[in-house]
Amino acid sequence: MRYSILPTLFAASFASLTAGAGEKPASGPQPAMVSNPVPESDLTTITLTSQAEKRLGIELRPVEKKTIKRSRTFGGDIILPLIGAAGGDESIYSLFPNMTPAEMVSVAGLQVDADAVIKKAALDLEAAQIAFKRAEGLLNNNAGTAKDVDDARAALQLAEAAVAAAKTRRDLLGEPVLQSVNRSLVWVRVPVYVGDLQRIQKDAVAEIGGLADRPGAPKIKGTRVKVPMSSSTAGTATADLYFALEVAEDSFQLGQRVGVTLPLTGSGEELTVPWAAVVTDINGGQWVYKNIGPQKYQRHRVQVRYVTGENAAIASGPEAGAQVAVNGVIELFGTEFGIGK
């Protein structure tokens, strides 16, 4: 008689599981144990005397909901100005603006070589002109032959064609790249996801700074530049925006990556704290000190979305209307961790 053993196996497995369910875990030390956990909402309270509070010059500002202009920071890189872009004349530099500094040097070398070819062709043309005139003079004085004149004319035509070809090849390389190396005017190229292009303000003024700069650090202004031919990267669905800025020669290096903050269209109501109230810990966490009573302060975590002027828009933090310290914040932080006076 045929029968299945699956029900029997299932029953055995179920029995073993139910048998172990009622057993207590073996006694012994636990792998980890947390004693007296303190939730982040119940951190240390700092109580100052009125004299200490006055000495620190602590000033309170409220957490507010404000309608502020939105902005976003993109990555960019420093390049030389695209020669010919302002006047509408296209060159190899404006047609291929994605060249790296090393590629620019290669193009500059090609330009130098092409200039040398033009000079040589011009000297050959001058020699051919002299030879042709000499052949004509000899023929007129019955000292030469018509064949010599024809040969000289053919050589002259070849020399003229060589000069024209050399100039055409040189024109393909555009304006001299090296003439812009020592200029204080540089450009920054900003690849932007095509889905964000419509959100960026037209003729936006960019704020350019180092990638490691903290929000609120001094920035250099850059004005939008339109190029005759835009560049894009199909694989990443980005299009390049260009901004011109005047800087000292040692401010940025060619090819350096920078942070570029661009204003976005529209505005919205955001929960904000004064940027001066935010302190950053060693792990990159950001905090403010909320006033919870007379001379009493407690540290609260904030998540900063972006900084506009003196305001930091936050995704989370103290509620609107809460008072936070804007002066003496570092001293409060040092006092809490035992490194203040």
Phi and psi in degrees as a GROMACS rama.xvg file:
@    title "Ramachandran Plot"
@    xaxis  label "Phi"
@    yaxis  label "Psi"
@TYPE xy
-92.3917  140.626  ARG-2
-155.023  160.828  TYR-3
-93.8676  143.105  SER-4
-95.7186  -2.93244  ILE-5
-60.6526  -45.6378  LEU-6
-58.2026  -37.5126  PRO-7
-65.9098  -43.472  THR-8
-64.8011  -41.2076  LEU-9
-62.0369  -42.8758  PHE-10
-63.4473  -39.2924  ALA-11
-67.0405  -41.3912  ALA-12
-65.2585  -41.5164  SER-13
-64.4711  -38.8547  PHE-14
-64.2337  -40.2374  ALA-15
-68.0382  -35.279  SER-16
-68.8063  -43.7939  LEU-17
-67.8462  -29.7843  THR-18
-68.1484  -37.1513  ALA-19
-82.019  -15.3591  GLY-20
-67.5063  -32.5652  ALA-21
-87.1689  -5.13167  GLY-22
-77.1491  144.627  GLU-23
-85.8973  145.704  LYS-24
-62.9915  151.958  PRO-25
-61.7516  140.284  ALA-26
-73.1016  153.221  SER-27
151.228  173.233  GLY-28
-66.763  139.265  PRO-29
-76.411  150.057  GLN-30
-64.8127  -27.0168  PRO-31
-154.714  148.215  ALA-32
-146.882  130.45  MET-33
-105.379  124.234  VAL-34
-107.102  137.654  SER-35
50.3631  56.1989  ASN-36
-63.5263  139.362  PRO-37
-114.313  114.751  VAL-38
-65.5913  152.626  PRO-39
-62.6468  -25.4638  GLU-40
-76.2939  -4.47126  SER-41
-128.749  52.6242  ASP-42
-78.0407  178.085  LEU-43
-59.2715  140.26  THR-44
-101.583  129.658  THR-45
-101.109  124.431  ILE-46
-114.037  121.263  THR-47
-105.417  154.52  LEU-48
-77.7768  160.066  THR-49
-62.4183  -32.9346  SER-50
-67.0528  -43.2088  GLN-51
-66.1326  -39.8006  ALA-52
-63.338  -38.7892  GLU-53
-70.2142  -39.3339  LYS-54
-64.9961  -37.0427  ARG-55
-74.9356  -15.4483  LEU-56
66.7033  35.4055  GLY-57
-66.8  130.694  ILE-58
-122.882  138.483  GLU-59
-103.52  142.093  LEU-60
-133.923  148.094  ARG-61
-83.0837  151.723  PRO-62
-77.0052  126.949  VAL-63
-129.615  155.431  GLU-64
-96.0345  119.874  LYS-65
-129.126  151.919  LYS-66
-91.5753  108.331  THR-67
-126.606  158.108  ILE-68
-73.5002  138.433  LYS-69
-89.2063  152.253  ARG-70
-147.878  166.516  SER-71
-147.957  143.846  ARG-72
-101.267  128.215  THR-73
-115.239  163.265  PHE-74
-89.2231  141.612  GLY-75
-142.373  174.865  GLY-76
-139.75  147.988  ASP-77
-80.4427  130.184  ILE-78
-134.312  168.097  ILE-79
-74.4097  154.828  LEU-80
-58.3745  143.533  PRO-81
-76.5858  101.931  LEU-82
-61.8989  133.803  ILE-83
90.2852  -11.407  GLY-84
-68.241  -39.8038  ALA-85
-65.6145  -39.443  ALA-86
-90.4332  -1.44399  GLY-87
86.1269  -0.709648  GLY-88
-83.5571  120.463  ASP-89
-82.7186  140.651  GLU-90
-134.546  174.099  SER-91
-61.3657  -27.3551  ILE-92
-73.4804  -38.1862  TYR-93
-80.1117  -25.727  SER-94
-75.7423  -31.8232  LEU-95
-124.287  70.7069  PHE-96
-73.7092  -4.11454  PRO-97
-86.5266  12.1761  ASN-98
-64.6455  139.55  MET-99
-80.9123  165.179  THR-100
-54.5505  -37.5561  PRO-101
-64.5107  -39.5753  ALA-102
-68.0516  -33.1384  GLU-103
-62.5569  -40.5882  MET-104
-63.4086  -38.5625  VAL-105
-63.3892  -43.1313  SER-106
-63.8921  -40.5975  VAL-107
-60.2861  -39.761  ALA-108
-63.8567  -40.8537  GLY-109
-63.1989  -37.5106  LEU-110
-65.1956  -41.8238  GLN-111
-63.0066  -43.8942  VAL-112
-62.341  -41.4591  ASP-113
-65.6468  -36.5766  ALA-114
-63.56  -38.719  ASP-115
-66.2619  -37.9646  ALA-116
-63.8878  -39.0455  VAL-117
-63.4274  -43.1809  ILE-118
-63.1807  -42.6081  LYS-119
-64.2993  -43.1317  LYS-120
-63.4882  -35.6877  ALA-121
-66.9082  -39.3379  ALA-122
-65.7623  -40.4893  LEU-123
-63.6191  -37.7099  ASP-124
-64.6584  -42.4807  LEU-125
-62.4395  -40.7489  GLU-126
-65.5928  -39.0066  ALA-127
-66.8749  -36.3385  ALA-128
-64.976  -41.4455  GLN-129
-64.3269  -43.252  ILE-130
-63.6687  -38.8979  ALA-131
-66.7515  -43.6229  PHE-132
-63.9898  -38.2064  LYS-133
-65.4309  -42.3201  ARG-134
-63.9126  -39.8792  ALA-135
-65.1266  -40.8114  GLU-136
-63.1063  -42.5479  GLY-137
-64.6765  -38.2145  LEU-138
-66.6382  -39.02  LEU-139
-66.7037  -28.4017  ASN-140
-95.0188  13.9821  ASN-141
58.8262  28.0928  ASN-142
-111.461  -1.23211  ALA-143
-130.708  -176.105  GLY-144
-121.771  161.458  THR-145
-65.6702  -32.57  ALA-146
-62.2178  -39.9366  LYS-147
-62.3144  -38.4297  ASP-148
-66.095  -43.5011  VAL-149
-62.7644  -41.6148  ASP-150
-63.0426  -41.991  ASP-151
-66.4031  -37.0312  ALA-152
-66.4321  -40.3518  ARG-153
-64.6609  -41.5148  ALA-154
-64.3567  -36.6131  ALA-155
-65.6617  -41.6198  LEU-156
-65.1355  -39.0848  GLN-157
-64.0723  -40.4795  LEU-158
-65.0525  -40.0399  ALA-159
-64.3477  -40.7773  GLU-160
-65.9506  -36.7556  ALA-161
-64.654  -40.5965  ALA-162
-63.7565  -44.2484  VAL-163
-62.8102  -42.2841  ALA-164
-65.8673  -41.062  ALA-165
-62.8957  -40.4896  ALA-166
-67.9989  -37.5171  LYS-167
-64.2385  -44.5392  THR-168
-62.6053  -38.3048  ARG-169
-67.1087  -37.5788  ARG-170
-63.6558  -30.414  ASP-171
-64.5597  -23.4797  LEU-172
-87.3087  -3.52313  LEU-173
76.9998  -171.071  GLY-174
-68.3234  154.951  GLU-175
-56.9238  123.135  PRO-176
-67.2  -39.4674  VAL-177
-68.5652  -13.9366  LEU-178
-71.1529  -14.0903  GLN-179
-102.615  -0.0602268  SER-180
-62.1037  -39.3785  VAL-181
-95.2541  9.7099  ASN-182
-74.4388  152.081  ARG-183
-83.719  -11.9856  SER-184
-88.7398  122.609  LEU-185
-129.131  167.335  VAL-186
-116.888  157.836  TRP-187
-122.499  129.89  VAL-188
-99.4826  130.368  ARG-189
-123.166  105.468  VAL-190
-72.3256  126.59  PRO-191
-124.139  133.842  VAL-192
-58.9362  133.681  TYR-193
-60.0627  -26.9745  VAL-194
-69.785  -17.5691  GLY-195
-97.9417  -6.86833  ASP-196
-60.3313  -41.0805  LEU-197
-70.447  -18.6875  GLN-198
-84.6955  -15.9749  ARG-199
-85.8821  135.092  ILE-200
-62.1521  140.202  GLN-201
-67.7365  142.626  LYS-202
53.5666  37.1371  ASP-203
-66.8082  145.037  ALA-204
-94.0401  121.479  VAL-205
-88.4559  151.464  ALA-206
-114.402  115.88  GLU-207
-109.323  134.258  ILE-208
-152.12  -179.722  GLY-209
-71.7772  155.727  GLY-210
-65.2964  -28.5532  LEU-211
-90.9784  1.01787  ALA-212
-66.8352  141.411  ASP-213
-74.7124  151.071  ARG-214
-55.6827  137.528  PRO-215
92.9208  -7.92455  GLY-216
-68.6851  154.335  ALA-217
-57.4547  139.289  PRO-218
-122.063  161.61  LYS-219
-104.708  133.226  ILE-220
-78.2998  141.192  LYS-221
-131.346  135.408  GLY-222
-99.8563  143.975  THR-223
-65.167  137.007  ARG-224
-122.688  133.325  VAL-225
-99.2156  132  LYS-226
-108.435  151.909  VAL-227
-63.0721  -30.8102  PRO-228
-133.049  123.659  MET-229
-79.9606  156.575  SER-230
-115.745  149.124  SER-231
-152.248  164.353  SER-232
-121.629  107.272  THR-233
-62.6722  -38.5555  ALA-234
-62.8227  -29.0144  GLY-235
-107.777  2.05981  THR-236
54.8184  46.7274  ALA-237
-121.275  154.011  THR-238
-125.616  148.799  ALA-239
-95.3441  133.514  ASP-240
-108.302  149.564  LEU-241
-124.839  140.058  TYR-242
-134.826  136.387  PHE-243
-99.2746  140.314  ALA-244
-146.786  145.153  LEU-245
-99.7224  125.295  GLU-246
-138.19  161.856  VAL-247
-68.6687  154.912  ALA-248
-59.0867  -28.5013  GLU-249
-99.7185  9.67096  ASP-250
-71.4049  -48.5461  SER-251
-133.836  153.829  PHE-252
-103.369  146.676  GLN-253
-58.76  133.507  LEU-254
86.5399  -5.20146  GLY-255
-67.739  138.05  GLN-256
-82.7382  135.73  ARG-257
-134.215  163.544  VAL-258
-96.476  131.261  GLY-259
-122.929  114.974  VAL-260
-96.2692  123.334  THR-261
-118.666  138.085  LEU-262
-73.9344  142.97  PRO-263
-102.342  158.191  LEU-264
-70.3929  151.148  THR-265
77.2582  173.901  GLY-266
-149.079  162.738  SER-267
-152.002  165.503  GLY-268
-81.8317  125.933  GLU-269
-126.813  149.1  GLU-270
-79.3667  122.89  LEU-271
-127.828  151.248  THR-272
-127.007  154.855  VAL-273
-61.0482  134.587  PRO-274
-61.7992  -29.4734  TRP-275
-65.9536  -16.6763  ALA-276
-84.852  -11.5189  ALA-277
-90.2486  131.681  VAL-278
-121.095  142.444  VAL-279
-110.91  130.972  THR-280
-86.928  -178.691  ASP-281
-66.2324  -22.4708  ILE-282
-94.3341  4.72026  ASN-283
89.7225  -1.61059  GLY-284
-70.0659  145.649  GLY-285
-116.11  139.439  GLN-286
-140.768  159.3  TRP-287
-130.883  159.008  VAL-288
-105.129  111.71  TYR-289
-88.4936  135.87  LYS-290
-82.2331  116.589  ASN-291
-110.227  4.77742  ILE-292
170.617  176.818  GLY-293
-57.5115  118.626  PRO-294
58.6552  22.3991  GLN-295
-116.947  132.862  LYS-296
-136.246  142.067  TYR-297
-135.467  137.682  GLN-298
-78.0232  131.635  ARG-299
-128.113  136.187  HIS-300
-74.0777  142.074  ARG-301
-129.205  152.57  VAL-302
-116.256  103.723  GLN-303
-80.8583  126.546  VAL-304
-85.8964  -50.1339  ARG-305
-163.345  164.969  TYR-306
-117.363  129.939  VAL-307
-127.776  111.074  THR-308
63.1378  -124.07  GLY-309
-93.6101  -0.568559  GLU-310
-107.876  142.205  ASN-311
-113.851  118.995  ALA-312
-78.1313  129.686  ALA-313
-118.553  144.472  ILE-314
-84.9028  -26.5633  ALA-315
-153.796  153.985  SER-316
158.632  -161.095  GLY-317
-60.4842  155.294  PRO-318
-71.1676  160.071  GLU-319
-60.1074  136.745  ALA-320
97.1172  -17.8758  GLY-321
-65.8268  144.711  ALA-322
-94.9718  129.841  GLN-323
-124.828  152.29  VAL-324
-78.4846  137.946  ALA-325
-116.157  -16.7719  VAL-326
-119.706  144.883  ASN-327
74.7818  17.4762  GLY-328
-66.304  -43.681  VAL-329
-62.5416  -37.9991  ILE-330
-65.3577  -38.9143  GLU-331
-63.8878  -40.5877  LEU-332
-63.0777  -43.8098  PHE-333
-66.4126  -36.6962  GLY-334
-64.2989  -41.41  THR-335
-63.6109  -36.0817  GLU-336
-102.187  12.9518  PHE-337
79.2992  18.2559  GLY-338
-117.472  7.4777  ILE-339
-101.62  174.418  GLY-340
